Amino acid sequence: MLATTLLHGARIGLGYGLGVASKRYGAMMSRAAGGMAAVAGVGILTGVL
């Protein structure tokens, strides 16, 4: 339950940061944020992080 909460909080933060940075970097930031969120999610759910 805690891992899910942390993952959602991280995604919300990344979404906000992406919204702020999208005016300048656009698609590159979107792909990077999505990749980082996926790797972090797998790490949290498998117990590595």
N, CA, C and O atoms as CSV, one atom per row, in Angstrom:
chain,resi,resn,atom,element,x,y,z
A,1,MET,N,N,0.824,-1.190,0.000
A,1,MET,CA,C,0.000,0.000,0.000
A,1,MET,C,C,0.872,1.260,0.000
A,1,MET,O,O,0.586,2.227,-0.707
A,2,LEU,N,N,1.926,1.233,0.795
A,2,LEU,CA,C,2.827,2.387,0.860
A,2,LEU,C,C,3.551,2.585,-0.473
A,2,LEU,O,O,3.738,3.715,-0.924
A,3,ALA,N,N,3.953,1.480,-1.095
A,3,ALA,CA,C,4.643,1.591,-2.387
A,3,ALA,C,C,3.737,2.221,-3.430
A,3,ALA,O,O,4.189,3.039,-4.231
A,4,THR,N,N,2.475,1.850,-3.428
A,4,THR,CA,C,1.527,2.431,-4.382
A,4,THR,C,C,1.347,3.918,-4.124
A,4,THR,O,O,1.294,4.711,-5.064
A,5,THR,N,N,1.254,4.297,-2.863
A,5,THR,CA,C,1.109,5.708,-2.512
A,5,THR,C,C,2.328,6.512,-2.951
A,5,THR,O,O,2.193,7.598,-3.514
A,6,LEU,N,N,3.508,5.979,-2.694
A,6,LEU,CA,C,4.731,6.669,-3.102
A,6,LEU,C,C,4.828,6.786,-4.616
A,6,LEU,O,O,5.243,7.820,-5.139
A,7,LEU,N,N,4.450,5.733,-5.314
A,7,LEU,CA,C,4.494,5.754,-6.769
A,7,LEU,C,C,3.532,6.791,-7.337
A,7,LEU,O,O,3.881,7.511,-8.272
A,8,HIS,N,N,2.340,6.873,-6.789
A,8,HIS,CA,C,1.380,7.879,-7.260
A,8,HIS,C,C,1.876,9.286,-6.960
A,8,HIS,O,O,1.738,10.185,-7.789
A,9,GLY,N,N,2.452,9.482,-5.782
A,9,GLY,CA,C,2.994,10.799,-5.439
A,9,GLY,C,C,4.113,11.208,-6.381
A,9,GLY,O,O,4.198,12.364,-6.796
A,10,ALA,N,N,4.969,10.255,-6.714
A,10,ALA,CA,C,6.060,10.545,-7.649
A,10,ALA,C,C,5.525,10.876,-9.026
A,10,ALA,O,O,6.030,11.780,-9.692
A,11,ARG,N,N,4.513,10.154,-9.457
A,11,ARG,CA,C,3.926,10.420,-10.782
A,11,ARG,C,C,3.272,11.791,-10.838
A,11,ARG,O,O,3.360,12.485,-11.850
A,12,ILE,N,N,2.609,12.185,-9.740
A,12,ILE,CA,C,1.993,13.514,-9.696
A,12,ILE,C,C,3.073,14.592,-9.785
A,12,ILE,O,O,2.923,15.575,-10.510
A,13,GLY,N,N,4.157,14.396,-9.043
A,13,GLY,CA,C,5.267,15.356,-9.096
A,13,GLY,C,C,5.895,15.440,-10.473
A,13,GLY,O,O,6.196,16.527,-10.965
A,14,LEU,N,N,6.090,14.286,-11.091
A,14,LEU,CA,C,6.647,14.278,-12.446
A,14,LEU,C,C,5.696,14.937,-13.436
A,14,LEU,O,O,6.127,15.647,-14.345
A,15,GLY,N,N,4.408,14.701,-13.256
A,15,GLY,CA,C,3.417,15.329,-14.140
A,15,GLY,C,C,3.436,16.839,-14.031
A,15,GLY,O,O,3.344,17.542,-15.036
A,16,TYR,N,N,3.555,17.336,-12.813
A,16,TYR,CA,C,3.630,18.784,-12.611
A,16,TYR,C,C,4.901,19.346,-13.239
A,16,TYR,O,O,4.862,20.347,-13.954
A,17,GLY,N,N,6.024,18.691,-12.964
A,17,GLY,CA,C,7.290,19.145,-13.538
A,17,GLY,C,C,7.282,19.095,-15.050
A,17,GLY,O,O,7.832,19.975,-15.711
A,18,LEU,N,N,6.665,18.076,-15.591
A,18,LEU,CA,C,6.559,17.950,-17.043
A,18,LEU,C,C,5.712,19.072,-17.632
A,18,LEU,O,O,6.030,19.621,-18.687
A,19,GLY,N,N,4.638,19.398,-16.938
A,19,GLY,CA,C,3.785,20.494,-17.408
A,19,GLY,C,C,4.526,21.810,-17.438
A,19,GLY,O,O,4.346,22.604,-18.361
A,20,VAL,N,N,5.355,22.052,-16.445
A,20,VAL,CA,C,6.129,23.299,-16.378
A,20,VAL,C,C,7.201,23.313,-17.471
A,20,VAL,O,O,7.423,24.338,-18.116
A,21,ALA,N,N,7.863,22.172,-17.673
A,21,ALA,CA,C,8.978,22.114,-18.622
A,21,ALA,C,C,8.533,21.859,-20.059
A,21,ALA,O,O,9.337,22.007,-20.979
A,22,SER,N,N,7.279,21.482,-20.275
A,22,SER,CA,C,6.862,21.084,-21.618
A,22,SER,C,C,6.891,22.225,-22.627
A,22,SER,O,O,7.007,21.991,-23.830
A,23,LYS,N,N,6.790,23.425,-22.152
A,23,LYS,CA,C,6.839,24.556,-23.072
A,23,LYS,C,C,8.192,24.655,-23.758
A,23,LYS,O,O,8.302,25.149,-24.880
A,24,ARG,N,N,9.219,24.176,-23.066
A,24,ARG,CA,C,10.557,24.303,-23.630
A,24,ARG,C,C,11.064,22.998,-24.239
A,24,ARG,O,O,11.661,23.010,-25.315
A,25,TYR,N,N,10.831,21.871,-23.558
A,25,TYR,CA,C,11.440,20.611,-23.991
A,25,TYR,C,C,10.457,19.610,-24.587
A,25,TYR,O,O,10.880,18.707,-25.309
A,26,GLY,N,N,9.174,19.735,-24.314
A,26,GLY,CA,C,8.126,18.953,-24.937
A,26,GLY,C,C,8.254,17.450,-24.868
A,26,GLY,O,O,8.299,16.871,-23.782
A,27,ALA,N,N,8.312,16.812,-26.038
A,27,ALA,CA,C,8.254,15.364,-26.150
A,27,ALA,C,C,9.433,14.667,-25.482
A,27,ALA,O,O,9.268,13.578,-24.932
A,28,MET,N,N,10.608,15.267,-25.516
A,28,MET,CA,C,11.775,14.653,-24.901
A,28,MET,C,C,11.559,14.479,-23.393
A,28,MET,O,O,11.890,13.431,-22.837
A,29,MET,N,N,11.012,15.487,-22.739
A,29,MET,CA,C,10.732,15.409,-21.308
A,29,MET,C,C,9.653,14.379,-21.023
A,29,MET,O,O,9.728,13.669,-20.020
A,30,SER,N,N,8.672,14.286,-21.870
A,30,SER,CA,C,7.594,13.317,-21.679
A,30,SER,C,C,8.119,11.896,-21.709
A,30,SER,O,O,7.759,11.082,-20.859
A,31,ARG,N,N,8.963,11.591,-22.675
A,31,ARG,CA,C,9.532,10.246,-22.778
A,31,ARG,C,C,10.449,9.941,-21.599
A,31,ARG,O,O,10.419,8.835,-21.059
A,32,ALA,N,N,11.258,10.905,-21.201
A,32,ALA,CA,C,12.178,10.691,-20.079
A,32,ALA,C,C,11.410,10.472,-18.773
A,32,ALA,O,O,11.755,9.584,-17.994
A,33,ALA,N,N,10.386,11.265,-18.534
A,33,ALA,CA,C,9.597,11.131,-17.308
A,33,ALA,C,C,8.858,9.798,-17.280
A,33,ALA,O,O,8.789,9.150,-16.235
A,34,GLY,N,N,8.314,9.392,-18.398
A,34,GLY,CA,C,7.630,8.104,-18.468
A,34,GLY,C,C,8.568,6.943,-18.205
A,34,GLY,O,O,8.213,5.997,-17.502
A,35,GLY,N,N,9.748,7.013,-18.761
A,35,GLY,CA,C,10.738,5.955,-18.550
A,35,GLY,C,C,11.194,5.884,-17.108
A,35,GLY,O,O,11.323,4.796,-16.547
A,36,MET,N,N,11.443,7.047,-16.497
A,36,MET,CA,C,11.874,7.062,-15.101
A,36,MET,C,C,10.774,6.546,-14.171
A,36,MET,O,O,11.057,5.829,-13.212
A,37,ALA,N,N,9.536,6.906,-14.452
A,37,ALA,CA,C,8.424,6.444,-13.623
A,37,ALA,C,C,8.253,4.937,-13.734
A,37,ALA,O,O,7.970,4.271,-12.738
A,38,ALA,N,N,8.421,4.396,-14.931
A,38,ALA,CA,C,8.294,2.947,-15.112
A,38,ALA,C,C,9.400,2.209,-14.362
A,38,ALA,O,O,9.133,1.209,-13.694
A,39,VAL,N,N,10.616,2.684,-14.464
A,39,VAL,CA,C,11.737,2.029,-13.770
A,39,VAL,C,C,11.569,2.147,-12.253
A,39,VAL,O,O,11.816,1.183,-11.528
A,40,ALA,N,N,11.158,3.301,-11.776
A,40,ALA,CA,C,10.942,3.486,-10.335
A,40,ALA,C,C,9.814,2.591,-9.840
A,40,ALA,O,O,9.910,2.009,-8.759
A,41,GLY,N,N,8.763,2.481,-10.614
A,41,GLY,CA,C,7.646,1.615,-10.222
A,41,GLY,C,C,8.057,0.165,-10.112
A,41,GLY,O,O,7.686,-0.509,-9.151
A,42,VAL,N,N,8.807,-0.325,-11.062
A,42,VAL,CA,C,9.288,-1.704,-11.000
A,42,VAL,C,C,10.217,-1.884,-9.812
A,42,VAL,O,O,10.137,-2.897,-9.116
A,43,GLY,N,N,11.087,-0.929,-9.569
A,43,GLY,CA,C,12.011,-1.012,-8.438
A,43,GLY,C,C,11.280,-1.033,-7.103
A,43,GLY,O,O,11.632,-1.811,-6.216
A,44,ILE,N,N,10.283,-0.200,-6.954
A,44,ILE,CA,C,9.526,-0.163,-5.702
A,44,ILE,C,C,8.740,-1.449,-5.516
A,44,ILE,O,O,8.749,-2.028,-4.430
A,45,LEU,N,N,8.068,-1.896,-6.550
A,45,LEU,CA,C,7.201,-3.074,-6.411
A,45,LEU,C,C,7.990,-4.364,-6.246
A,45,LEU,O,O,7.470,-5.316,-5.665
A,46,THR,N,N,9.220,-4.433,-6.734
A,46,THR,CA,C,10.023,-5.645,-6.530
A,46,THR,C,C,10.847,-5.585,-5.264
A,46,THR,O,O,11.484,-6.572,-4.899
A,47,GLY,N,N,10.849,-4.452,-4.587
A,47,GLY,CA,C,11.556,-4.336,-3.324
A,47,GLY,C,C,12.999,-3.887,-3.433
A,47,GLY,O,O,13.718,-3.887,-2.434
A,48,VAL,N,N,13.438,-3.507,-4.614
A,48,VAL,CA,C,14.812,-3.044,-4.795
A,48,VAL,C,C,14.995,-1.663,-4.169
A,48,VAL,O,O,16.029,-1.391,-3.557
A,49,LEU,N,N,14.017,-0.804,-4.316
A,49,LEU,CA,C,14.096,0.559,-3.773
A,49,LEU,C,C,13.359,0.650,-2.454
A,49,LEU,O,O,13.315,1.719,-1.844
